[in-house]
Amino acid sequence: MKNVTVITHPLVQHNLARLRDSATESQRFRRLLGEIAALMTYEATRSFSVKKISVRTPLETAVGFKLEREVALVPVLRAGLGMLNPILELIPHARVGFIGLKREESTLRAHFYHQSLPKNLGRFEVILIDPMLATGGSAVAALELLVAQGAKRIRLVSLVAAPEGIRKVRKHFPTLPIFTAAVDKKLNEKGYILPGLGDAGDRLFGT
């Protein structure tokens, strides 16, 4: 699929199998999700623009590189929180925003209940974090909000994606880069990804 990167790194796929396992308890689920998030971030940030700088070492001057733009991490609550801190460990200078979305079980439509975003998003490289790209409704709603707030460079990082969700995002944002560890079979009648890994938020927080 165009602009969709499936990260096949052995450690990502190893941990994903453990996450899928219904026997994996919340504490281990959180740890595994964090490890995958960190590994996925290396691939998701590969195309960030950099500029040359001079660095004075203890011996002489060296040529180095610096990110050209600031980075904003925007997890979709609540499941996105499970990926946030490990990514911050890699990009500690990143700004953080939050988008709260709840899906209606009957209509599968996403509704906002919270938003808190850095100002002037146009100057940032924005990483939208949502572990599950299912129907695509939440992702599209979050992306539309980010664009309305001025974001110009956005990439979506989702642990597991359904073809239906990818198609919906593609329809609204044809050039958006999507990074995922797996594109699964399909959605069931309730909008859950098959085979998926269940409700990521519930498994993260033990609810």
N, C-alpha and C positions, 0 to 999 in steps of 0.2 A: 504494500500500500504506500502511495506517495506521501512523503513527509512523516511517515510512521517508522520509528526506529524500535525494533524489538531487541532488547539487550540480552544476548545469549551467553554472557560471561558465566563460566561454570559455577562460581560462587553465588551469583544471583539465582541461577536455576536450582542449585542445591537448596538454598534457603527458601525459595518459593515453594518447593515440594514440602518442606517442613511446615510452612504457613498454611498450605492447603489442608494438611492433616487435621481432622476434627479432634484428634487427641491432644493437640498442642494447646497448652494452657496459656492464660493471658500473659503471665510474666515472660514466658519464652516467646510468645507471639510478638510482644513489644520489642524484645531484643532482636529477633530475626528481621522484623520489619525495618528497624533502624539500620541494621547492617546492609540490607538491600537498598535502602534509600541512599546511603552514603555511596555505594557502588554505582547506582544509577546516576548520581549527580556528576560523576566524572564524565560520563558520556553526554549527559544533557548540557553540560557547560563547555563542551569541546569547541564549539564554534563562537564562543565569546570573543569579541574584539579586544586586542591588547595594543599598547603603545610602548615604544622603547623608552627606557630611562637609564640614567647613569647611577651606578651604585659604588660607593667607596668601600672596598674590602679592607681588612687589616694590612694588605700588601699593596694594592693599586686599585685603579678604577675599572669596573667591569660594566658591560652592557647587560641590562636586565629588562624585564617587561612588567607592565602594570595593566590591570584591567582598565579598559577605556571608559567604562560606565559603571555606575553603582549597581548593586544587585538588590532586588526586592523579592523576598520569599512570601508567598501568599497561600497558606494552607486553607482548604475548605473544611470547616468544622463539621463534625468533631474528629473524624477519622484521620484527616490530614495532620493533626497534631502528632500522630505517631511517627511521622516522617520528618517533622520540623527540626528537632534538636540535633539529630545526626547530621543533617545538612548544614545547620549552623556551625557545627564543629569544623566543617570544611570551609565554610565561608563566614567566619565570625563577624566580619564587618558588614554583613548584609542587613538591610532594614527588613522589618517583618510587618505584614498586614494580615488581617483575618477576614474571611467571608463565611458567614453562617447561613447554611441552606438546609431546609428540611423538605423531604419529598412526601407528597400526599400519597398514601397507599392506594387510594381508589383511582386517582387520575394519573399518578406518577409524575405530576408536575412539581417543579422546584419552587420554593418560596423563601425569600430572604427573611432572616430574623436578626442578623447582625452584619455590620460591615465596618471595618476600621482599616484604612489604607494610607500608606505614605503619600504625602503631597507631591505634585509634579511627577507623576509616574512616567512621563515621557522621557525622563533622563535615565531611567532604570532598564536593566535587563530583568524582566519579571519571570519568575518561575512559579507557575500555579501548581499546587500540590494537592492531589486527590487520589487516594489509593485505588479507588474503583471507578472506572469509566464504564458505566452500565448503559442506561438509556441515553446518556449524553445531555439530559436536561439540565442537571446541575452545572456541568462543565460549560455549556453554552451560556447559561445565565451568569455564571462567574466571569466568563470571558467578555460578555457584553458589558458588564459593570466595569471591568478593568479598562476596556477600550473607551467607555464613556468618561472615565477618569483620566484619560490621556495616554494610557500605555500604548506603546508602538512596537515593542519587542517583547513578545510573550512566548513561552514554551510551556507545554503541559507535561507533567510527570505523573503517570498513573501506574500503579503496580500491575494491575490486571485490567484488560480492556475487552469489551464485547464488540463484535463487528457492527452492531446496531449503533452503539455509542460513537464509534469512530466515524461512521457515515454521517451521523447528525452533526458532529463537530465539523467534519469536512464540508458539509452543506453550507454552514454559516461562516466558517473560517478555513477556506481551502488551502492556505499556505502555512497554517499554524504547525510548528513542529510538535509531534507527540512522541513521548518516550515511554515505553512500557516493557515489562518483563514477559508478558504473554498476551496474545490475542486468543481468547477462548472461543468456544463453539457458538453460543447464542445466549439470549435471555429467556428465562421462563416466563410464565404468564403473570408473575408478580414483579417482573422487572429485575430479578436477580441473575447474576452471571452464572452460567453453567460451563464447566464444572465449578469455576470460581473458588471462593474460600469462605463463603458465608458473609455475614455482616461484619465488615472490618472494624467499625466502631464498637460494636458489642464485644467482639473478641479482644480488642485492645484493652477495654476498660472493664471486662468481666461482667457485663450487664446483660 
